[in-house]
Amino acid sequence: MITLWLPFVLRNPRRIRFIFPWLSSLKKGKSPLQDRLPLIPFEAKEWLESFLTKNMNVFEWGSGGSTLFIAKRIKKLISVEHDLEWYITISKFIKEDDLSNCKYIFKKPESLNNDSFKSGNFPNYFSNVERYKDLTFEDYCKTIESYPDNFFDLVFVDGRARPSCIFHALNKIRPGGFLMLDDSERKQYSQGTALLKGWEQKDFLGPRPYKKQLHQTSIWRK
C-alpha cells in the first residue's frame, strides 16, 4: 500500500482523500457494478462526475459500472458491447436502474473472411487479445457512424479495437467535447492516440477502486 500510494500522494497531498474509498472498494463483495462506478482512477472519476450534465449526449464502447454511472447523469447514452454474456448482465442492471435514456447495443465481432484486412491498413478493426485474433470488430467500431457529426459531448473508449474506435469517434465529438481513453498508457493504442494530435490532453495516473496497481485514463479536448 505504501509503495502504491506514497509517490501519488506526495505529488499532491489532497489525494489522500482517496485512500479510504480505495480500501473500502477492496472489501469482499464490492464491485463496479454493485457500486455503479467506472473502473478508472479516482481523479478521472472526479473529472467525469464534474463534467457530465443532464443536457449531454455520450457514446461509450465497452460497458460496465461506467454505463450505470454515466447514464444517470446525462440526457442520452449510447453504449456498445461485444460480449453477449456481459451484455445480458449489464442489461439487467440497466433495467433495474430504470435507465430509459440508455440505448444499449450488442455488436459481436465477425469472422475474418478477407485477407485484405490483414494488410496493415488503418483502421484495421482488430483486437490484440489472442481469442479475437481471427475476428473483425468493424461493425462494432462503426456503430457511432449512425449519429451526426459533432453530436457527442463525450466519447468513452473502453472496449475492443480501441485505435479504430478513436478513428471513427473524431468527427462525432462536438468542438469543445472530449474523448476519454481508458488504459491510455498502453503502447498498442498509439496509432489511435496519434490521431488526437493538437487536442488538449490530460492524463489521470493513479490508483483506481477494486485494484491494487496504478492505472491511467486520459482525456483529450477537441
DRENDREN-84143 format. One line per 10 residues: for each residue x, y, z of N, C-alpha, C, O. Coordinates in steps of 0.2 Angstrom, whole numbers, always signed. Atoms other than C-alpha are relative to their C-alpha. Example, Ala and Ser with C-alpha at 12.3 -4.5 7.8 and 13.67 -1.06 7.14 Angstrom:
% DRENDREN-84143
+4/-6/+0/+62/-22/+39/+4/+6/+0/+9/+5/+3; -4/-6/-1/+68/-5/+36/-4/+5/+3/-1/+11/+4 .
% end
This chain:
% DRENDREN-84143
+4/-6/+0/+0/+0/+0/+4/+6/+0/+3/+11/-4; -4/-6/+0/+14/+12/+4/+3/+1/-6/+4/+7/-9; -3/+0/+7/+23/+8/-12/-4/+3/-5/-2/+7/-9; +5/-3/+5/+7/+12/-22/-2/+7/+1/-2/+11/-3; +3/-6/-2/+1/+27/-13/+5/+6/+1/+3/+12/+0; -4/-6/-2/+16/+37/-7/+2/+5/-5/+1/+11/-4; -2/-5/+5/+23/+44/-23/-6/+4/-3/-6/+10/-5; +6/-4/+3/+5/+48/-29/-2/+5/+5/-4/+11/+2; +2/-5/-5/+1/+57/-13/+5/+6/+1/+3/+12/+2; -5/-5/+0/+17/+66/-12/+0/+5/-5/+2/+11/-4 .
+1/-5/+6/+14/+74/-29/-6/+5/+1/-6/+10/-1; +5/-4/-2/-2/+81/-22/-4/-3/+6/-7/-8/+6; +3/+2/-6/-7/+79/-4/-7/-1/+1/-10/-5/+5; +7/+1/+0/-25/+81/-7/-3/-7/-2/-8/-8/-1; +2/+7/+2/-25/+64/-15/-1/-5/+6/-4/-10/+5; +1/+5/-5/-25/+56/+2/-7/-1/+2/-9/-6/+5; +7/+1/-1/-44/+58/+2/-3/-6/-4/-8/-9/-2; +2/+6/+4/-45/+43/-10/+2/-6/+4/-1/-12/+2; -2/+6/-3/-37/+31/+2/-5/-4/+3/-6/-10/+2; +5/+4/-3/-52/+26/+12/-5/-3/-5/-7/-8/-4 .
+4/+3/+5/-63/+24/-3/+3/-6/-4/+0/-11/-5; -4/+6/+3/-50/+13/-11/+0/-6/+5/-1/-11/+2; +0/+6/-5/-48/+2/+5/-7/-3/+0/-8/-9/+0; +7/+2/+0/-67/+1/+5/-2/-4/-6/-6/-9/-5; +2/+4/+6/-68/-5/-13/+3/-7/+0/+1/-11/-4; -4/+6/+0/-56/-19/-9/-4/-6/+4/-2/-11/+4; +3/+4/-4/-68/-27/+3/-4/-6/-4/-6/-4/-10; +3/+6/+4/-76/-44/-2/-7/+2/-2/-11/+5/+2; +7/-2/+2/-92/-42/-12/-1/+7/-4/-6/+8/-7; +0/-6/+4/-88/-25/-19/+2/+0/-7/+6/-4/-9 .
-1/+0/+7/-88/-22/-37/-2/+7/-4/-7/+10/-1; +2/-6/+3/-90/-8/-50/-8/+0/-2/-11/+5/-2; +7/+0/+2/-107/-14/-55/-5/+1/+7/-9/+4/+6; +4/+0/-6/-114/-16/-37/+1/+8/+3/-4/+10/+5; -1/-7/-2/-107/+2/-33/-2/+5/-6/-2/+11/-4; +2/-4/+5/-112/+9/-50/+6/+5/-1/+4/+11/-2; -6/-4/+1/-94/+16/-53/+4/-2/-6/+4/-8/-7; -5/+2/+6/-82/+17/-68/+6/-3/+3/+8/-1/+8; -6/+3/-2/-67/+6/-66/+6/+4/-3/+10/+2/-7; -5/-4/+3/-55/+21/-69/+3/+4/+7/+0/+3/+12 .
-3/-3/-6/-43/+31/-57/-5/+5/+3/-9/+8/+0; +4/-4/-4/-51/+41/-44/-1/+7/-2/-6/+10/-3; +0/-7/+2/-46/+58/-51/-4/+0/-7/-7/+5/-8; +4/+0/+6/-53/+53/-68/-8/-1/+1/-12/+2/-2; +7/+0/-2/-69/+48/-60/-3/+7/+3/-9/+9/+1; +2/-7/-2/-70/+65/-51/-1/+5/-6/-6/+9/-6; +1/-4/+6/-67/+74/-68/-7/-2/-3/-10/+3/-5; +6/+2/+4/-81/+64/-76/-6/+2/+4/-11/+4/+1; +6/-2/-4/-93/+67/-62/-1/+8/+0/-7/+10/+0; +0/-7/+1/-89/+86/-63/-2/+2/-7/-5/+8/-8 .
+2/-2/+7/-91/+87/-82/-7/-2/-2/-10/+2/-6; +7/+2/+3/-107/+77/-85/-6/+4/+2/-6/+6/+8; +6/-4/-1/-123/+87/-86/-6/-4/-3/-5/-8/-7; +6/+3/+2/-141/+82/-89/-2/+2/-8/-7/-1/-10; +2/-2/+7/-141/+90/-107/+5/-3/-5/+5/-1/-11; -5/+3/+4/-127/+79/-113/-1/-6/-4/-5/-10/-1; +0/+7/+4/-125/+65/-126/+6/-3/+0/+11/+0/-1; -6/+4/-1/-112/+52/-123/+0/-7/-4/-5/-10/-4; -1/+7/+4/-106/+37/-133/+6/-4/+4/+11/-1/+6; -5/+4/-3/-97/+23/-125/+1/-7/-3/-4/-11/-5 .
-1/+7/+3/-88/+7/-132/+3/-3/+7/+8/-1/+10; -1/+4/-6/-87/-6/-118/-4/+2/+6/-3/+8/+9; +5/-1/-5/-100/-7/-104/+2/-2/+7/+7/-6/+7; -1/+2/-7/-100/-9/-85/-2/+5/+5/-8/+8/+4; +2/-5/-5/-101/+1/-70/+0/+7/-3/-4/+11/-1; +0/-6/+3/-97/+16/-81/-7/+2/-3/-9/+7/-3; +6/+0/+3/-113/+13/-90/-5/+3/+4/-9/+8/+3; +5/-2/-5/-124/+15/-75/+2/+6/+3/-2/+10/+5; -3/-6/-3/-113/+29/-68/-2/+6/-5/-5/+11/-3; +1/-6/+5/-114/+40/-84/-8/+1/-2/-10/+7/-2 .
+7/-1/+2/-132/+36/-89/-5/+4/+5/-9/+8/+2; +4/-4/-5/-140/+43/-73/+2/+7/+0/-2/+11/+4; -2/-7/+0/-131/+60/-76/-1/+4/-6/+1/+10/-6; +0/-3/+7/-134/+64/-94/-7/-1/-3/-12/-4/+0; +6/+0/+4/-148/+66/-107/+0/-7/-4/-6/-11/-3; +0/+6/+4/-143/+51/-118/+6/-4/+0/+12/+0/-1; -7/+4/+1/-130/+37/-118/-1/-6/-5/-6/-9/-5; -1/+6/+5/-126/+25/-132/+6/-4/+2/+11/-2/+2; -6/+5/-2/-116/+10/-126/+0/-6/-4/-5/-9/-5; -1/+6/+5/-109/-4/-137/+4/-5/+4/+9/-3/+7 .
-4/+6/-4/-104/-21/-130/+1/-5/-5/-4/-7/-9; -2/+5/+5/-96/-35/-140/-1/-7/+3/-2/-12/+0; +0/+6/-3/-98/-49/-127/-7/-2/+3/-10/+2/+7; +7/+1/-1/-115/-57/-126/-2/-2/+7/-7/+1/+10; +1/+1/-7/-114/-64/-108/+0/+6/+4/-4/+7/+8; -1/-6/-3/-108/-47/-102/-6/+5/-1/-9/+8/+3; +6/-5/+2/-122/-38/-112/-6/-2/+4/-10/+2/+6; +6/+2/-3/-135/-49/-104/+0/+2/+8/-5/+5/+10; -1/-2/-6/-128/-45/-87/-2/+7/+1/-5/+9/+6; +1/-7/-1/-127/-26/-89/-7/+2/-2/-10/+7/+1 .
+7/-2/+1/-145/-26/-97/-4/-1/+6/-9/+3/+7; +4/+1/-6/-152/-32/-81/+1/+6/+5/-4/+8/+8; -2/-6/-5/-143/-18/-71/-4/+6/-3/-7/+10/+0; +4/-6/+3/-150/-5/-84/-7/+0/+1/-10/+5/+3; +7/+1/-1/-167/-12/-82/-2/+1/+7/-7/+5/+9; +1/-1/-7/-166/-12/-63/+1/+7/+2/-3/+9/+6; -1/-7/-1/-160/+6/-63/-4/+4/-4/-4/+10/-3; +4/-4/+4/-173/+11/-75/+3/+5/-4/+1/+11/-4; -4/-4/+3/-161/+19/-86/-3/+0/-8/+0/-2/-12; +4/-1/+7/-173/+23/-101/+4/+4/-5/+3/+4/-11 .
-4/-4/+4/-160/+35/-108/+6/-3/-3/+10/+0/-6; -5/+4/+2/-148/+22/-111/-2/-5/-6/-6/-9/-5; +1/+4/+6/-148/+14/-129/+6/-5/+0/+12/-3/-1; -5/+5/-1/-138/-2/-126/+0/-5/-6/-5/-8/-8; +0/+4/+6/-132/-11/-142/+5/-5/+1/+11/-5/+3; -5/+6/+0/-124/-28/-144/+2/-1/-7/-1/-1/-12; -3/+1/+6/-112/-30/-158/+6/-5/+0/+11/-3/+3; -5/+5/-1/-102/-46/-159/+5/+1/-5/+3/+3/-11; -5/+0/+6/-86/-47/-169/-2/-6/-5/-5/-11/-3; +2/+4/+5/-87/-56/-185/+6/-4/-3/+12/-1/-2 .
-6/+3/+3/-76/-69/-194/+3/+4/-5/+0/+7/-9; -4/-3/+5/-62/-63/-204/+1/-4/-6/+4/-9/-6; +0/+4/+7/-65/-69/-222/+4/+3/-5/+5/+0/-10; -4/-3/+6/-55/-57/-232/+7/+2/+3/+8/+6/+8; -7/-1/-2/-36/-57/-230/+2/+7/-1/+7/+9/+2; -2/-7/+1/-35/-39/-236/-1/+4/+6/+3/+9/+7; +0/-3/-7/-40/-34/-218/+7/-1/+3/+8/+3/+8; -6/+2/-3/-23/-41/-213/+6/+4/-3/+12/+3/-2; -6/-3/+4/-13/-29/-225/+4/+5/+4/+9/+8/+2; -3/-5/-4/-9/-17/-211/-3/+7/-1/-1/+11/+3 .
+3/-7/+1/-20/-3/-217/-4/+2/+7/-6/-3/+11; +3/-3/-6/-28/+8/-203/-6/+4/-2/-5/+8/-7; +1/+4/-5/-41/+7/-197/-1/-8/-2/-4/-9/-7; +0/+7/+1/-40/-12/-196/-5/-4/+4/-6/-10/+2; +5/+3/-4/-53/-16/-183/+2/-7/+4/-2/-11/+5; -2/+6/-4/-43/-29/-174/+1/+1/+8/+2/+7/+10; -2/+0/-7/-41/-33/-155/+6/-3/+1/+8/-8/-3; -7/+4/-2/-24/-38/-148/-1/-6/+4/+4/-9/+6; +1/+6/-5/-32/-51/-137/+0/-6/-4/-4/-6/-10; -2/+6/+4/-27/-68/-143/-7/-4/-2/-7/-6/-8 .
+6/+4/+2/-45/-76/-143/-4/+4/-6/-9/+1/-9; +4/-4/+5/-51/-62/-155/+5/+0/-7/+3/+4/-11; -5/-1/+5/-36/-64/-167/-3/-1/-8/+0/+2/-12; +3/+2/+7/-47/-71/-182/-6/+4/-1/-11/+2/-5; +6/-3/+0/-61/-59/-179/+1/+8/-2/+6/+11/+0; +0/-7/+1/-65/-41/-185/-5/+3/+4/-11/+1/+5; +5/-4/-3/-74/-28/-175/-2/+6/-4/-4/+12/-1; +2/-6/+5/-78/-17/-190/-7/+3/+2/-8/+9/+3; +7/-2/-2/-97/-16/-186/+0/+3/+6/-4/+8/+7; -1/-3/-7/-93/-13/-168/+2/+7/+0/-1/+11/+3 .
-3/-7/+0/-82/+2/-171/-4/+5/-4/-4/+11/-3; +3/-5/+5/-93/+9/-185/-7/+2/+3/-11/+5/+0; +7/-1/-3/-109/+9/-173/-1/+8/+0/-6/+10/-1; +0/-7/-1/-105/+28/-170/-2/+4/-6/-4/+9/-6; +1/-3/+6/-107/+32/-188/-7/+1/-1/-9/+5/-6; +7/-1/+1/-126/+31/-186/-2/+7/+2/-8/+9/+2; +2/-7/-3/-125/+48/-177/+3/+6/-4/+8/+5/-7; -3/-5/+4/-122/+65/-184/+7/+2/+2/+9/+1/+8; -7/-3/-2/-105/+74/-184/-2/+5/+6/-7/+8/+6; +0/-5/-6/-102/+85/-168/-6/-1/+4/-8/+3/+7 .
+6/+1/-4/-116/+76/-159/+2/-1/+7/-2/+0/+12; -2/+2/-7/-107/+69/-143/+4/+5/+4/+9/+8/+1; -4/-4/-4/-101/+79/-129/+6/-4/+3/+11/-1/+5; -6/+4/-3/-90/+64/-123/-1/-7/-4/-6/-9/-5; +0/+7/+2/-85/+48/-131/+5/-4/+4/+11/-2/+5; -4/+4/-5/-78/+35/-119/+2/-7/-4/-2/-11/-5; -2/+6/+3/-67/+22/-127/+3/-5/+5/+9/-4/+8; -2/+4/-5/-65/+7/-116/-2/-7/-2/-4/-12/+2; +2/+7/+3/-69/-9/-127/+6/-3/-4/+12/-2/-2; -4/+3/+5/-61/-18/-141/+2/+4/-6/-1/+9/-7 .
-2/-3/+6/-51/-12/-156/+0/+8/+1/-2/+11/-3; +0/-7/-2/-48/+5/-147/+3/+5/-5/+0/+10/-6; -3/-5/+5/-37/+14/-160/-5/+1/-6/-6/+6/-8; +5/-1/+6/-51/+10/-174/-6/+4/+3/-9/+7/-1; +5/-3/-3/-64/+16/-162/+1/+8/+1/-3/+12/-1; -2/-7/-1/-54/+33/-159/-1/+3/-7/-4/+8/-8; +0/-2/+6/-53/+34/-178/-8/+3/-2/-9/+8/-5; +7/-2/+2/-72/+34/-180/-4/+5/+5/-9/+8/+3; +2/-5/-5/-75/+45/-165/+1/+7/-2/-2/+12/+0; -2/-7/+1/-66/+60/-171/-5/+5/-2/-6/+10/+1 .
+4/-4/+2/-79/+68/-181/-7/+1/+3/-11/+5/+2; +6/+0/-4/-93/+64/-169/+0/+4/+6/-6/+5/+9; -1/-4/-6/-87/+74/-155/-1/+7/-1/+2/+10/-6; +1/-7/+1/-93/+92/-154/+7/+4/+2/+10/+2/+6; -5/-4/-2/-80/+106/-153/+0/+2/+7/-6/+4/+9; +0/-1/-7/-75/+108/-135/-2/-6/+4/-1/-7/+10; +2/+6/-4/-81/+90/-131/+6/-4/+1/+12/-2/-1; -5/+4/-2/-70/+76/-125/+0/-7/-3/-5/-10/-3; -1/+7/+0/-63/+59/-129/+4/-3/+6/+9/+0/+8; -3/+3/-6/-59/+48/-114/+2/-7/-2/-2/-11/-5 .
-3/+7/+1/-47/+33/-116/+2/-3/+6/+6/-1/+9; -3/+4/-6/-45/+20/-103/+6/-4/-2/+7/-6/-8; -7/+4/+1/-28/+11/-101/+4/+4/-5/+7/+1/-10; -3/-4/+5/-21/+25/-111/+8/+0/+0/+11/+2/-4; -7/+1/+0/-3/+20/-106/+2/-5/-4/+8/-6/-5; -1/+6/+4/-4/+5/-117/+3/+2/-7/-1/+6/-10; -3/-2/+6/+8/+7/-132/-4/-2/-6/-4/+1/-11; +4/+2/+6/-4/-3/-143/-5/+5/-2/-8/+4/-8; +5/-5/+2/-16/+12/-143/+3/+6/-4/-1/+10/-5; -3/-6/+2/-3/+24/-150/-2/+2/-7/-2/+8/-9 .
+3/-2/+7/-10/+23/-168/-6/+4/+0/-7/+8/-4; +6/-4/+0/-26/+29/-162/+1/+7/+4/-2/+12/+1; -1/-6/-3/-20/+42/-150/+4/+5/-4/+4/+11/-3; -3/-4/+5/-9/+49/-164/-5/+5/-4/-3/+10/-6; +5/-4/+4/-25/+55/-172/-2/+6/+4/-5/+10/+1; +2/-5/-5/-28/+66/-157/+5/+6/+1/+4/+10/+5; -5/-5/-1/-13/+77/-160/-3/+7/-1/-7/+8/-6; +3/-6/+0/-17/+95/-157/-6/+1/+5/-8/+7/+6; +5/+0/-5/-31/+91/-145/+3/+1/+7/+9/-2/+8; -3/-1/-7/-28/+97/-127/-1/-7/+4/-6/-10/+4 .
+0/+7/-3/-23/+81/-117/+1/+1/+8/+5/+5/+10; -1/+1/-7/-24/+77/-98/+0/-7/+2/-5/-11/+0; -1/+7/-2/-18/+61/-90/-2/-1/+7/+0/+4/+11; +1/+1/-7/-25/+54/-74/+3/-7/+1/+1/-12/+0; -4/+6/-2/-12/+41/-67/-1/+0/+7/+1/+4/+11; +0/+1/-8/-15/+34/-50/-4/-7/+1/-6/-10/-3; +4/+6/-2/-24/+20/-40/-7/+1/-3/-10/+7/-4; +7/+0/+1/-42/+15/-45/-3/-5/+5/+0/-9/+7; +3/+5/-4/-55/+6/-35/+0/-7/-2/+1/-8/-8; +1/+8/+1/-56/-13/-34/+7/-3/-2/+7/-9/-3 .
-7/+3/+3/-37/-15/-40/+5/+3/+5/+5/+8/+8; -6/-2/-4/-20/-14/-32/+6/+2/-4/+11/+0/-2; -5/-3/+4/-10/-6/-45/-2/+7/-3/-8/+8/-4; +1/-7/+4/-8/+11/-54/-3/-1/-7/-2/-7/-10; +4/+1/+6/-18/+14/-69/-1/+7/-3/-1/+12/+0; +0/-7/+3/-20/+28/-82/-6/+0/-5/-7/-4/-9; +5/-1/+4/-35/+35/-90/+1/+8/-3/+3/+12/+1; -2/-7/+3/-33/+51/-102/-6/+3/-3/-11/-1/-6; +5/-4/+3/-45/+64/-109/+4/+5/-5/+9/+7/-4; -3/-4/+5/-42/+74/-125/-6/+5/-2/-12/+2/-3 .
+5/-5/+1/-52/+90/-128/+0/+2/-8/+6/+4/-10; +0/-1/+7/-57/+93/-146/+0/+8/-1/+0/+10/-7 .
% end
